Amino acid sequence: MIWKRSAVLRFYSVCGLLLQASASKNKVKGSQGQFPLTQNVTVVEGGTAILTCRVDQNDNTSLQWSNPAQQTLYFDDKKALRDNRIELVRASWHELSISVSDVSLSDEGQYTCSLFTMPVKTSKAYLTVLGVPEKPQISGFSSPVMEGDLMQLTCKTSGSKPAADIRWFKNDKEIKDVKYLKEEDANRKTFTVSSTLDFRVDRSDDGVAVICRVDHESLNATPQVAMQVLEIHYTPSVKIIPSTPFPQEGQPLILTCESKGKPLPEPVLWTKDGGELPDPDRMVVSGRELNILFLNKTDNGTYRCEATNTIGQSSAEYVLIVHDVPNTLLPTTIIPSLTTATVTTTVAITASQTTSATSSNIRDPNALAGQTGPDHALIGGIVAVVVFVTLCSIFLLGRYLARHKGTYLTNEAKGAEDAPDADTAIINAEGSQVNAEEKKEYFI
């Protein structure tokens, strides 16, 4: 088989030389301007490489592609090497293009395009094959990790050519302080790259995704990543939240014990002033809530909530001060009494003060718009009562004076009761003019 291939290659070479010799006899001057042109090619491992050789001025001179081992691949449009991966793309007097599919790292090297002039002219094209890095792996994490421990994570990838770049991210923020190591693989063509990240964990790292990212030119701007979600165990943190900031006597109150920890603490323990809750019927514990149905002064004190998990315990305190319910003063109406003159006088003074206050409010330009004016109906009623009492007093006083006056006149007429006529009665009366001088009295 090897002999047959060598014979074919010698045949194509001899034919090329004969053709070149024949053409050179007639076109020596034209061949001097001919020269093949090629370009270097870079392809990802497993991809397809296109090798192109062009000649701007060609007088029907043959073109040939050969591999780094100087094996002829194509002579014009004739395939010389039996490799199913190598195919003809285009063949003409001005261009010879071939393709190499499923490229491997062993295909890398210098390929030669030959133009069979006299002398033979050649052009070199270097085929570069990129080794694709394997998907990275993160090692060094063992779940769970205790808060405060030092964690060491290692990210590793192999098969890259050239060596890949590794970057670390935590909370979408890149971590710069890392260790980097590059080693050559056994094939002496690719590399194994590893990077180590050291940091001390705390509770804020729980649930955080640490990402290892591999960048390489063979990945077409789509990096490969590996992710590790951290699980951190830590002691509980406790906080008490009241349902109202101003608890008042007679009202209900709910105290919520908000506890966070990993593992989650369950249940919580409620105490008051260092002891058990004093009134279980009125102080009901439901999960993390302490519900006091109605408050009184005996509930004043320090309430403590304690949460415990396998890592440790923590507690929080709340000082309860029960406030009095504020008194609401309602407006009152004074009803005056009409039984005595003294009450009447007091009522008149009250009416006078009310009227003065009303006048003052009317004259005051700074009086508030929301103030309410005096009750005019009440003032009118008081004035009517005063007038009524005054009239009654005058009437009673007149009646009293009239009664005393009649009695006086009757006493003056004593002694005239038995007189036969009016003239005699006047003469015999004790109050007659005869004895008027003798019975004159003076009233002061």
Secondary structure, 3 states (H helix, E strand, C coil): CHHHHHHHHHHHHHHHHHHHHHHHHHCHHHHCCCCEECCCEEEECCCCEEEEEEECCCCCCCEEEECCCCCEEEECCEECCCCCCEEEEEECCCEEEEEECCCCHHHCEEEEEEECCCCCEEEEEEEEEEECCCCCEEECCCCCEECCCEEEEEEEEEEEECCCEEEEEECCEEECCCEEEEEECCCCCCEEEEEEEEEECCHHHCCCEEEEEEECHHHCCCCEEEEEECCEEEEEEEEEEECCCCCECCCCEEEEEEEEEECCCCCEEEEECCECCCCCCCEEEECCEEEECCCCHHHCEEEEEEEECCCCEEEEEEEECCECCCCCCCCCCCCCCCCCHHHHHHHHHHHHHHHHHHHHHHHCCCCCCCCCCCCHHHHHHHHHHHHHHHHHHHHHHHHHHHHHHHHHHHHHCCCCCCCCCHHHHHHHCCCCCCCCCCCCCCCC
